[in-house]
Amino acid sequence: MLGVLSIGLRRRAPGAWTVTPGLINLVLLVVDALVYFAALALLFGLRGKLGIGAFFCALGVMHFIETYLASIFYIALPFGIVTSPGSTVMFTGKLMLLLLVYIREDAAVVRQPIYGLLIGNLLVVTFAMLMRGHELMALAPGRLADFVFLDEMGALMVLGTALLFIDSILLILLYERTRSWFENRLLARLLVSGAVIMTFDQIFFFLGLHVLTGAPASVLIGGWAAKMAAVLLYSVLVYAYLRWWEPSVSDARPILPISDVFDTVTYRERYEDLLVRSGRDALTGVFNRGQLEGYGRRMVENAALARRPTSLLLIDIDHFKDFNDRYGHSAGDEVLRRIARNIMGTVRATDPVFRYGGEEFVVISDGLTDEAAFLLGERWRQAIATGSRGAPREVTASIGIASSPADALDYDALFQLADRRLYAAKAAGRDRVVGRGGALGGAVAKQDRAGLRS
């Protein structure tokens, strides 16, 4: 297609050098990328004032010229590389910018332009087919519509946005996966994620381009090399943006197994925010500590006024800090979720479950006597220990129980007594339940009440 060019500087005479077209093209390509990124990153950075729609509109407007250039506009670079600014600068830049949107916003936001572009390009193809039914007239000699070109453009636009849809999801998944490889080394994560996905993209886009336009293999090889260089440049630019334009926002998502990444790719962050605002704990879905101080306190006080029995159960996972230190917070989070599910699956619909602290849960059971509460606590203790078998380490729980009116009439005294019994269970060896006449016997309950009176 185009011959192999020199590196960029060609010696014309002794002591004299001349700039080759390949080097000029390379410099202009870098300028193209810098202008493209600077303009769109500025719009994204101003989304708080202009709204993110301005950024999305600018990204979408560039899609047509991106496809046009990728189908017909090719240039030669040093080392014999043949590429198009459409795919090298614009498509690669768009994909890296969408990753930036995901990092700073969430997947629910980043999917908007992806779906919009895909549906818009399908409409282009649909209208191109409808236009064939019109009787055409020439505005001037030789000025008739070129349906062959329109067909090629429409097909490439649909192919491009279909690849964009797949590329974006794979890029987000791979970016999340690289956390376990590179931890918080952001530049390495951007580089590896971008290079792998753009290699995949180049192979499949070339196949479509070859079928539609007869593009030679040099376009595949040259385009891949140019895209790798573009990934390097854009990774540095995105890294700089994340470190200096919006340095206050930390890229500190937890490390997720690949099966959980789809939670992040959909509505995980917004769902967690909704849980927090509705009084729910974001990790486990049970009520949070603030709800315990309000709703839980009122339950105990109302039951005391009505002279109904009420039990407060305080559950603490044994040696949970050691578990986190040894197996990681991701494994610890899964244990918390599992135990919360066990508890919620056992209590009545009227019994609220609260997450009191890091590994502590509270359940308030209106109408449950101390004997019935002890049996319920023992069932939880056994379910937690049984459910952990086969895990890297056994997980057990200690439970303290206090009941009204037998132990106390007000919320604070009831909670304090349950807390004392919880620590009695831990002091006796953990993995046990302590109530008024519980695992450690009536002497412990009597000692607890004496401690409260003193």
Secondary structure in CASP SS format (residue, H / E / C, confidence):
PFRMAT SS
TARGET T0000
AUTHOR 0000-0000-0000
METHOD secondary structure of the structure
MODEL  1
M C 1.00
L C 1.00
G C 1.00
V C 1.00
L C 1.00
S C 1.00
I C 1.00
G C 1.00
L E 1.00
R E 1.00
R E 1.00
R E 1.00
A E 1.00
P C 1.00
G C 1.00
A E 1.00
W E 1.00
T E 1.00
V E 1.00
T C 1.00
P H 1.00
G H 1.00
L H 1.00
I H 1.00
N H 1.00
L H 1.00
V H 1.00
L H 1.00
L H 1.00
V H 1.00
V H 1.00
D H 1.00
A H 1.00
L H 1.00
V H 1.00
Y H 1.00
F H 1.00
A H 1.00
A H 1.00
L H 1.00
A H 1.00
L H 1.00
L H 1.00
F H 1.00
G H 1.00
L C 1.00
R H 1.00
G H 1.00
K H 1.00
L H 1.00
G C 1.00
I H 1.00
G H 1.00
A H 1.00
F H 1.00
F H 1.00
C H 1.00
A H 1.00
L H 1.00
G H 1.00
V H 1.00
M H 1.00
H H 1.00
F H 1.00
I H 1.00
E H 1.00
T H 1.00
Y H 1.00
L H 1.00
A H 1.00
S H 1.00
I H 1.00
F C 1.00
Y C 1.00
I E 1.00
A E 1.00
L C 1.00
P H 1.00
F H 1.00
G H 1.00
I C 1.00
V E 1.00
T E 1.00
S C 1.00
P H 1.00
G H 1.00
S H 1.00
T H 1.00
V H 1.00
M H 1.00
F H 1.00
T H 1.00
G H 1.00
K H 1.00
L H 1.00
M H 1.00
L H 1.00
L H 1.00
L H 1.00
L H 1.00
V H 1.00
Y H 1.00
I H 1.00
R H 1.00
E C 1.00
D C 1.00
A H 1.00
A H 1.00
V H 1.00
V H 1.00
R H 1.00
Q H 1.00
P H 1.00
I H 1.00
Y H 1.00
G H 1.00
L H 1.00
L H 1.00
I H 1.00
G H 1.00
N H 1.00
L H 1.00
L H 1.00
V H 1.00
V H 1.00
T H 1.00
F H 1.00
A H 1.00
M H 1.00
L H 1.00
M H 1.00
R C 1.00
G C 1.00
H C 1.00
E C 1.00
L C 1.00
M C 1.00
A C 1.00
L C 1.00
A C 1.00
P C 1.00
G C 1.00
R C 1.00
L C 1.00
A C 1.00
D C 1.00
F H 1.00
V H 1.00
F H 1.00
L H 1.00
D H 1.00
E H 1.00
M H 1.00
G H 1.00
A H 1.00
L H 1.00
M H 1.00
V H 1.00
L H 1.00
G H 1.00
T H 1.00
A H 1.00
L H 1.00
L H 1.00
F H 1.00
I H 1.00
D H 1.00
S H 1.00
I H 1.00
L H 1.00
L H 1.00
I H 1.00
L H 1.00
L H 1.00
Y H 1.00
E H 1.00
R H 1.00
T H 1.00
R H 1.00
S H 1.00
W H 1.00
F H 1.00
E C 1.00
N C 1.00
R C 1.00
L H 1.00
L H 1.00
A H 1.00
R H 1.00
L H 1.00
L H 1.00
V H 1.00
S H 1.00
G H 1.00
A H 1.00
V H 1.00
I H 1.00
M H 1.00
T H 1.00
F H 1.00
D H 1.00
Q H 1.00
I H 1.00
F H 1.00
F H 1.00
F H 1.00
L H 1.00
G H 1.00
L H 1.00
H H 1.00
V H 1.00
L H 1.00
T H 1.00
G C 1.00
A C 1.00
P C 1.00
A H 1.00
S H 1.00
V H 1.00
L H 1.00
I H 1.00
G H 1.00
G H 1.00
W H 1.00
A H 1.00
A H 1.00
K H 1.00
M H 1.00
A H 1.00
A H 1.00
V H 1.00
L H 1.00
L H 1.00
Y H 1.00
S H 1.00
V H 1.00
L H 1.00
V H 1.00
Y H 1.00
A H 1.00
Y H 1.00
L H 1.00
R H 1.00
W H 1.00
W H 1.00
E C 1.00
P C 1.00
S C 1.00
V C 1.00
S C 1.00
D C 1.00
A C 1.00
R C 1.00
P C 1.00
I C 1.00
L C 1.00
P C 1.00
I H 1.00
S H 1.00
D H 1.00
V H 1.00
F H 1.00
D H 1.00
T H 1.00
V H 1.00
T C 1.00
Y C 1.00
R H 1.00
E H 1.00
R H 1.00
Y H 1.00
E H 1.00
D H 1.00
L H 1.00
L H 1.00
V H 1.00
R H 1.00
S C 1.00
G C 1.00
R E 1.00
D C 1.00
A C 1.00
L C 1.00
T C 1.00
G C 1.00
V C 1.00
F E 1.00
N C 1.00
R H 1.00
G H 1.00
Q H 1.00
L H 1.00
E H 1.00
G H 1.00
Y H 1.00
G H 1.00
R H 1.00
R H 1.00
M H 1.00
V H 1.00
E H 1.00
N H 1.00
A H 1.00
A H 1.00
L H 1.00
A C 1.00
R C 1.00
R C 1.00
P C 1.00
T E 1.00
S E 1.00
L E 1.00
L E 1.00
L E 1.00
I E 1.00
D E 1.00
I E 1.00
D C 1.00
H C 1.00
F H 1.00
K H 1.00
D H 1.00
F H 1.00
N H 1.00
D H 1.00
R H 1.00
Y H 1.00
G C 1.00
H H 1.00
S H 1.00
A H 1.00
G H 1.00
D H 1.00
E H 1.00
V H 1.00
L H 1.00
R H 1.00
R H 1.00
I H 1.00
A H 1.00
R H 1.00
N H 1.00
I H 1.00
M H 1.00
G C 1.00
T C 1.00
V C 1.00
R C 1.00
A C 1.00
T C 1.00
D C 1.00
P C 1.00
V E 1.00
F E 1.00
R E 1.00
Y C 1.00
G C 1.00
G C 1.00
E C 1.00
E E 1.00
F E 1.00
V E 1.00
V E 1.00
I E 1.00
S E 1.00
D E 1.00
G C 1.00
L C 1.00
T C 1.00
D H 1.00
E H 1.00
A H 1.00
A H 1.00
F H 1.00
L H 1.00
L H 1.00
G H 1.00
E H 1.00
R H 1.00
W H 1.00
R H 1.00
Q H 1.00
A H 1.00
I H 1.00
A H 1.00
T H 1.00
G H 1.00
S C 1.00
R C 1.00
G C 1.00
A C 1.00
P C 1.00
R C 1.00
E C 1.00
V C 1.00
T C 1.00
A E 1.00
S E 1.00
I E 1.00
G E 1.00
I E 1.00
A E 1.00
S E 1.00
S E 1.00
P C 1.00
A C 1.00
D C 1.00
A C 1.00
L C 1.00
D C 1.00
Y H 1.00
D H 1.00
A H 1.00
L H 1.00
F H 1.00
Q H 1.00
L H 1.00
A H 1.00
D H 1.00
R H 1.00
R H 1.00
L H 1.00
Y H 1.00
A H 1.00
A H 1.00
K H 1.00
A H 1.00
A C 1.00
G C 1.00
R C 1.00
D C 1.00
R C 1.00
V E 1.00
V E 1.00
G C 1.00
R C 1.00
G C 1.00
G C 1.00
A C 1.00
L C 1.00
G C 1.00
G H 1.00
A H 1.00
V H 1.00
A H 1.00
K H 1.00
Q H 1.00
D H 1.00
R H 1.00
A H 1.00
G H 1.00
L H 1.00
R H 1.00
S C 1.00
END
